[in-house]
Amino acid sequence: MKIWLDDARPAPEGWAWARNVAQAKALFEAADRVDECSLDHDLGLDVAVDAGVDIEDMEALLDWVDSVDEVPNQTGMELVDWMIETNHIPNTITIHSWNAPGALRMARRFYDHGIHCTLLPFRVSP
């Protein structure tokens, strides 16, 4: 299995799409084997998508943000920590986030635990 963690960008063909950390954990736990994962840092837009907001329409997205009490502030770092703590480490790990500082922190955490990963700016498919 290949797991794609990204709240807004759909998974490439052949990948299981997790839009938040809870979904990603469930996929890892349910799979017999995870060969690869690709992780985004900034998460939370899935709540807007579930509310029917067109996240490509910046005005609509900002109006939605203004209308809710709290916008989720979840990050891929939460999954990285969980993966390390529970030893859910696939052979290939890619970080595909546009958030360079967040992506670097995720990569650093893996490397600090002797786990190799590839850091890439976001691209359409791995």
Kinemage of the C-alpha trace (Angstrom):
@kinemage 1
@onewidth
@group {chain A} dominant
@subgroup {mainchain}
@vectorlist {calphas} color= white
{ca met a 1} P 0.000 0.000 0.000
{ca lys a 2} L 1.029 3.579 -0.665
{ca ile a 3} L -0.376 6.321 1.596
{ca trp a 4} L -0.757 9.941 0.472
{ca leu a 5} L -1.358 12.403 3.345
{ca asp a 6} L -2.735 15.673 2.004
{ca asp a 7} L -5.852 17.527 3.026
{ca ala a 8} L -6.599 19.185 -0.307
{ca arg a 9} L -4.666 17.594 -3.157
{ca pro a 10} L -6.016 14.209 -4.279
{ca ala a 11} L -3.793 11.173 -4.157
{ca pro a 12} L -2.103 10.010 -7.333
{ca glu a 13} L -3.579 6.942 -8.957
{ca gly a 14} L -2.814 3.809 -6.971
{ca trp a 15} L -2.363 5.616 -3.649
{ca ala a 16} L -4.685 5.570 -0.620
{ca trp a 17} L -5.691 9.144 0.244
{ca ala a 18} L -5.634 10.247 3.884
{ca arg a 19} L -6.878 13.809 4.324
{ca asn a 20} L -5.937 14.041 8.003
{ca val a 21} L -3.725 12.364 10.587
{ca ala a 22} L -6.488 10.112 11.951
{ca gln a 23} L -7.209 8.715 8.482
{ca ala a 24} L -3.499 8.143 7.845
{ca lys a 25} L -3.077 6.292 11.147
{ca ala a 26} L -6.082 4.114 10.334
{ca leu a 27} L -4.607 3.242 6.930
{ca phe a 28} L -1.237 2.364 8.458
{ca glu a 29} L -2.866 0.184 11.112
{ca ala a 30} L -5.218 -1.584 8.679
{ca ala a 31} L -2.615 -2.346 6.035
{ca asp a 32} L -0.702 -5.597 5.972
{ca arg a 33} L 2.211 -3.595 4.657
{ca val a 34} L 2.839 0.041 3.723
{ca asp a 35} L 5.622 0.311 1.154
{ca glu a 36} L 5.578 4.064 0.668
{ca cys a 37} L 4.078 7.243 2.015
{ca ser a 38} L 4.113 10.845 0.861
{ca leu a 39} L 3.346 13.466 3.492
{ca asp a 40} L 2.147 17.059 3.471
{ca his a 41} L 2.843 19.366 6.407
{ca asp a 42} L -0.098 21.786 6.547
{ca leu a 43} L -3.428 20.056 7.088
{ca gly a 44} L -6.923 21.263 7.928
{ca leu a 45} L -8.514 22.214 4.618
{ca asp a 46} L -10.385 18.897 4.615
{ca val a 47} L -12.828 20.492 7.052
{ca ala a 48} L -13.537 23.241 4.511
{ca val a 49} L -13.925 20.685 1.724
{ca asp a 50} L -16.348 18.676 3.884
{ca ala a 51} L -18.312 21.901 4.451
{ca gly a 52} L -18.657 22.302 0.675
{ca val a 53} L -16.197 25.174 0.268
{ca asp a 54} L -14.462 25.451 -3.099
{ca ile a 55} L -10.899 25.760 -1.826
{ca glu a 56} L -9.748 26.949 -5.261
{ca asp a 57} L -11.908 30.067 -4.728
{ca met a 58} L -9.808 32.129 -2.325
{ca glu a 59} L -12.620 34.574 -1.550
{ca ala a 60} L -14.971 31.718 -0.651
{ca leu a 61} L -12.267 30.070 1.444
{ca leu a 62} L -11.529 33.278 3.360
{ca asp a 63} L -15.256 33.874 3.909
{ca trp a 64} L -15.514 30.350 5.326
{ca val a 65} L -12.518 30.931 7.630
{ca asp a 66} L -14.216 34.096 8.922
{ca ser a 67} L -17.451 32.173 9.570
{ca val a 68} L -16.048 29.360 11.742
{ca asp a 69} L -14.993 29.562 15.363
{ca glu a 70} L -11.794 27.612 14.876
{ca val a 71} L -9.854 26.389 11.873
{ca pro a 72} L -8.057 23.089 12.546
{ca asn a 73} L -4.308 23.412 12.915
{ca gln a 74} L -3.134 19.879 12.305
{ca thr a 75} L 0.191 19.096 10.690
{ca gly a 76} L 1.972 16.159 9.143
{ca met a 77} L 4.466 16.390 12.026
{ca glu a 78} L 1.851 14.725 14.230
{ca leu a 79} L 1.894 11.721 11.906
{ca val a 80} L 5.704 11.704 11.751
{ca asp a 81} L 5.890 11.527 15.560
{ca trp a 82} L 3.295 8.740 15.639
{ca met a 83} L 5.070 6.792 12.887
{ca ile a 84} L 8.324 6.913 14.844
{ca glu a 85} L 6.690 6.058 18.196
{ca thr a 86} L 4.795 3.075 16.751
{ca asn a 87} L 7.459 1.947 14.260
{ca his a 88} L 5.170 2.376 11.236
{ca ile a 89} L 8.062 3.127 8.902
{ca pro a 90} L 7.684 2.247 5.210
{ca asn a 91} L 10.716 1.711 2.974
{ca thr a 92} L 10.107 4.967 1.089
{ca ile a 93} L 9.053 8.221 2.744
{ca thr a 94} L 8.584 11.443 0.803
{ca ile a 95} L 7.612 14.851 2.148
{ca his a 96} L 5.863 16.863 -0.565
{ca ser a 97} L 4.830 20.026 1.287
{ca trp a 98} L 4.932 23.591 0.005
{ca asn a 99} L 5.671 24.688 3.571
{ca ala a 100} L 9.465 24.524 3.478
{ca pro a 101} L 10.133 25.126 7.203
{ca gly a 102} L 7.493 22.569 8.212
{ca ala a 103} L 8.755 20.030 5.686
{ca leu a 104} L 12.327 20.499 6.927
{ca arg a 105} L 11.209 19.916 10.537
{ca met a 106} L 9.478 16.684 9.474
{ca ala a 107} L 12.579 15.499 7.598
{ca arg a 108} L 14.808 16.430 10.534
{ca arg a 109} L 12.668 14.361 12.908
{ca phe a 110} L 13.016 11.314 10.665
{ca tyr a 111} L 16.768 11.823 10.266
{ca asp a 112} L 17.225 12.322 14.021
{ca his a 113} L 15.820 8.797 14.399
{ca gly a 114} L 17.993 7.296 11.654
{ca ile a 115} L 15.150 7.151 9.134
{ca his a 116} L 15.792 8.228 5.544
{ca cys a 117} L 13.231 10.344 3.714
{ca thr a 118} L 13.124 12.400 0.551
{ca leu a 119} L 12.192 16.048 0.753
{ca leu a 120} L 10.555 17.501 -2.336
{ca pro a 121} L 8.628 20.655 -3.047
{ca phe a 122} L 5.006 19.775 -3.802
{ca arg a 123} L 4.499 18.163 -7.144
{ca val a 124} L 1.486 16.573 -8.771
{ca ser a 125} L 2.580 12.979 -8.286
{ca pro a 126} L 5.448 11.180 -6.596
